[in-house]
Amino acid sequence: MAPEAVPEAGAAVRPADLTSSTDVLALCSLRWEWRLDRGERPPNPRPVFEHDFTEWCAQHAATHRAFLAEIGGDGVGMAWYGVYDRVPEPEHWIRRSGSVQSVYVTPSAREAGIGATLIGALLVHAAAEGLDHLLLHPTDRSAPLYRRLGFAPRDQAMEIDLRALPSYRPPLA
């Protein structure tokens, strides 16, 4: 496990253990708070979300990495990346990449370097894991941070929101 990184705010940033009930509950709390922070009302009661989130973490521990920022043992931020295998090339059989996901810092802990420290820890871990590159979809607010940390537009990447297609069928929960 990588050593803890400490931003200006005194938060410790470390890899989270997706098999630890303590870490999973901290991540779940941050995910829940993020929705409330955005003014949303989750459709299910929190205990249902906690149960489902715990199961999801157990099922995805092999493909997802999470990082926690804590101050005094309380979760104040998180960052995730998902890992995926890419189609091999003749000269590069193993091609793995990742997708940065669900980066969040609580409002009271923002503007103290915690987001940058979370992403820095994530980058070190992803590079040590041998990923070729990381993708992300920044918000307007977060894009300057990612640019400062070395992310840049690449080629002519495009995407389509498949939820807009008539043939889209949402996954069953």
N, C-alpha and C positions, 0 to 999 in steps of 0.2 A: 504494500500500500504506500502511496506517495506521502511525503511529509505534508503537514498542514501548511497552507499559505495564509498569511494574515494581511488584510488590507488596512487602510488608515483607520477604519472604524473599530478595529480590534476584533473583527469577526474571524473565526477560524474557518477555512474552506478545506474540505476533504472529500474524497470519494465516499459516496453513500453505499451501504450494503443492502441490496434489494432483497436479501433474505433475513434481514434484521427487522423485527417488529418495531423497534424504536425508530430506526431510520425511515422505514416505510411510512410510519405514522407522521413523522416530521414532513416528509415529502407530500403526503396526502393533505396535511394541514395547509401547506403552502399552495398546493394546487387549488384547494377549496377557497382559500383567502383570495387568490388571484381572481377567481370568478366574482367574488363579492366586490373586490376592488374595482372591477370593470362595471359594476352596477348590475350584474346579472344575478339571477336567482336560480341556483341549481334545481333540476327537476325532481331529484330524489332527496330524501333526508340524509344528513351527513353520515349516520351510521351505515346506511346502505352503500354510500360512496366509499367509505373506509373499507368495508368488506370487499367490494368489487375491486377497488384500487389495490388492495393487498394481494388479491388473487392475480390481478394483471401483472403486478411486479414479479410475483413468483413465476408466472408463465413467460415473462420477457427478460428474465435476469441474464440470459445468454446473449441477448441481442441489444440490450440497452444499458447505458452507463449513466449514473446520476451523481451529482455533486451537491453537497450541502454547505451552506454558509450558516454559521451559528455564532451567536453572541450570548455568553453565559448559559450555554446549553439550549438556547431557544433558536429554532430555525428562522432565519431572516432572508434566505435566498436559496435558489436551486438552479441548476443547469443540467440538461440531459443531452445525450446524443445516442442515436440509434445506429447500429452497425449493419451493413449489408454487403453481401458478396456480389461482385460484378462478373460479367461474362469474361472468361479468360481470353487472352491474346496469345498468339504463338510464342512470343518472347516473354510474356508475363502471365504465368498461369494463375497465380494468386493475386487477385485485385479486390481490395476491400476499401470501402468508403464509409462515410457516416453523414448523418443529418443532425445538425444542432436543433434541439427542440426544447420548448418549455423553459426558457430562461426567465426567471422572475426574482425580483428583490422587493421585499415589503416596502411600502411607502416611507415608513419611519427610518429605514436603513439605506435609502437611496442617496446618491450623490456623495458616497463615501468610498468609492473604489471597489465595492463588493462585486458588482457585475463584472468588472474587468478581471478581478481576481478569480471569480468562478470560471470565466471563459479561459483565462490563462491556465488554470489547473486542467480544464477539459482539453485544451490544445496539447499540453504536455502528455497527458494520458493517451490521447488518440494517436499522437506521433509514436509513443513508446509501444503502442499496440500494432503499429505498422499500417495504419490507414493511409491511403494515398491522398485523400482530400476530404474536406468537410463542406457540406452545403448548408445554407440557412436561408430563411426568409425573414429578413429583419423588418421591424416596424420603422416608420419614419423617425421615431424618437431614438431607436437603438442603432440605426445604421451608422452614425458617426463613431460610436464605440467600436463596432465591428471593423470599420475601416482603420481606426487607430491600432487595432490588434492584428492587422494584416489581411483581413478579408477584402476581396475586391471582386467587382463584376468580372465574369469570365465568359469568353466567347460570346455566343448569342443565346444563352440559356433562355428557354421558354417553358411555360407550363400551361396546363389547362385544368380548370376546375371541373372534374367529371360529375360533380353533383348537379351541374346545370344541364346535363344531357338527359333526354327523355328515357334513355335506357338505364340510367343510374338506379341501383337498388342499394339502400343502406344496409350495412352489415347488421346481422341480428345480434343483439346483446346477449 
